[in-house]
Amino acid sequence: MPWLKALHLIFMVTWFAGLFYLPRLFVYHAQCEDAPGRERFKIMERKLFYGIMTPGAALTVAFGLWMLFAYAWEMYSSMAWLHIKLTLILALIAYHVYCGKLLADFKHDRNRHGHAFYRWLNEVPVLFLIAIVLLATLKPF
């Protein structure tokens, strides 16, 4: 179990690093006015999303589900904190997918948002991180 938890946390940190950085790249990309700069951001965003974020997300979820069903489901399945945490994780996955949609918009030069939108979007994963970590460690309710 300690190895599963360690791997889960390592890939969660990897995933969140991408979730924090990709919208920041979008801020700079939305402000960029030259074609070579825009192409450079497209490459950086693609590599971050597909090379770091998505594998981090998949492995976080895989190790989390492994721990959940192997060790915790019977003990915690009736507790509200776990259901709230799982709901937040589903919402975080939806946020990840939305970032992928924004990535595709930038790739095809269809960005419809200004840099201020992406600055606010960049704060969303912070809220998820705080709530999920508090639920997992404090196990309230």
MARFIDO-945197 format. One line per field, with one value per residue (C-alpha): chain; x negated, y, z negated. Coordinates in nm, 3 decimals, padded with zeros to 5 digits. Layout:
# MARFIDO-945197
c A|...
c1 X|...
c2 Y|...
c3 Z|...
//
This chain:
# MARFIDO-945197
c A|A|A|A|A|A|A|A|A|A|A|A|A|A|A|A|A|A|A|A|A|A|A|A|A|A|A|A|A|A|A|A|A|A|A|A|A|A|A|A|A|A|A|A|A|A|A|A|A|A|A|A|A|A|A|A|A|A|A|A|A|A|A|A|A|A|A|A|A|A|A|A|A|A|A|A|A|A|A|A|A|A|A|A|A|A|A|A|A|A|A|A|A|A|A|A|A|A|A|A|A|A|A|A|A|A|A|A|A|A|A|A|A|A|A|A|A|A|A|A|A|A|A|A|A|A|A|A|A|A|A|A|A|A|A|A|A|A|A|A|A
c1 00.000|-00.274|-00.415|-00.074|-00.017|-00.363|-00.310|00.038|-00.106|-00.401|-00.173|00.078|-00.201|-00.299|00.059|00.108|-00.220|-00.074|00.266|00.095|-00.138|00.082|00.325|00.021|-00.110|00.233|00.200|-00.129|-00.002|00.305|00.075|-00.171|-00.162|-00.425|-00.385|-00.710|-00.614|-00.266|-00.415|-00.656|-00.366|-00.172|-00.466|-00.512|-00.141|-00.114|-00.417|-00.294|00.059|-00.022|-00.365|-00.317|00.041|00.236|00.002|-00.008|00.371|00.411|00.160|00.302|00.648|00.518|00.325|00.609|00.865|00.631|00.601|00.970|01.089|00.808|00.795|01.050|01.385|01.538|01.414|01.495|01.766|02.042|01.854|01.952|01.597|01.500|01.800|01.726|01.360|01.451|01.695|01.423|01.187|01.446|01.481|01.101|01.095|01.357|01.131|00.841|01.054|01.159|00.792|00.746|01.026|00.859|00.531|00.703|00.846|00.499|00.357|00.607|00.577|00.935|00.866|01.166|01.045|00.815|00.527|00.743|00.972|00.673|00.541|00.868|00.873|00.526|00.669|00.923|00.685|00.570|00.924|00.946|00.610|00.699|01.037|00.915|00.611|00.818|01.080|00.820|00.622|00.891|01.171|01.444|01.816
c2 00.000|00.259|00.213|00.266|00.578|00.712|00.650|00.804|01.118|01.141|01.134|01.367|01.623|01.572|01.621|01.933|02.082|02.064|02.192|02.494|02.561|02.505|02.792|03.013|02.922|03.012|03.357|03.418|03.262|03.489|03.791|03.679|03.886|03.724|03.404|03.234|03.295|03.150|02.839|02.800|02.815|02.554|02.313|02.381|02.341|02.018|01.861|01.963|01.835|01.506|01.434|01.531|01.622|01.342|01.059|01.213|01.225|00.869|00.727|00.931|00.794|00.440|00.424|00.599|00.349|00.062|00.187|00.263|-00.081|-00.284|-00.119|00.150|00.098|-00.127|00.092|00.435|00.385|00.507|00.821|01.150|01.287|01.013|01.078|01.451|01.385|01.153|01.412|01.678|01.445|01.395|01.773|01.804|01.553|01.767|02.072|01.873|01.786|02.152|02.252|02.003|02.175|02.513|02.359|02.249|02.599|02.751|02.484|02.583|02.958|02.973|03.123|03.331|03.445|03.716|03.672|03.777|03.476|03.242|03.417|03.330|02.982|02.930|02.961|02.679|02.387|02.557|02.530|02.165|02.088|02.248|02.077|01.732|01.732|01.852|01.584|01.308|01.400|01.521|01.284|01.512|01.437
c3 00.000|-00.074|00.278|00.435|00.229|00.319|00.692|00.670|00.508|00.749|01.052|00.883|00.840|01.204|01.317|01.109|01.230|01.580|01.467|01.313|01.605|01.913|01.844|01.774|02.119|02.255|02.093|02.274|02.596|02.596|02.555|02.824|03.141|03.364|03.566|03.453|03.090|03.142|03.305|03.013|02.765|02.965|02.934|02.562|02.490|02.689|02.521|02.177|02.232|02.403|02.255|01.891|01.796|01.958|01.851|01.502|01.491|01.618|01.371|01.082|01.153|01.209|00.882|00.699|00.822|00.739|00.379|00.358|00.462|00.307|-00.033|-00.104|00.063|-00.202|-00.485|-00.339|-00.075|-00.304|-00.409|-00.251|-00.226|00.019|00.244|00.241|00.322|00.610|00.744|00.731|00.914|01.189|01.213|01.229|01.514|01.692|01.638|01.788|02.094|02.125|02.126|02.410|02.602|02.547|02.665|02.987|03.033|03.006|03.238|03.507|03.434|03.300|02.959|02.849|02.507|02.383|02.143|01.844|01.898|01.881|01.569|01.394|01.542|01.397|01.045|01.080|01.011|00.689|00.553|00.654|00.497|00.165|00.143|00.250|00.020|-00.277|-00.215|-00.174|-00.484|-00.726|-00.619|-00.759|-00.788
//
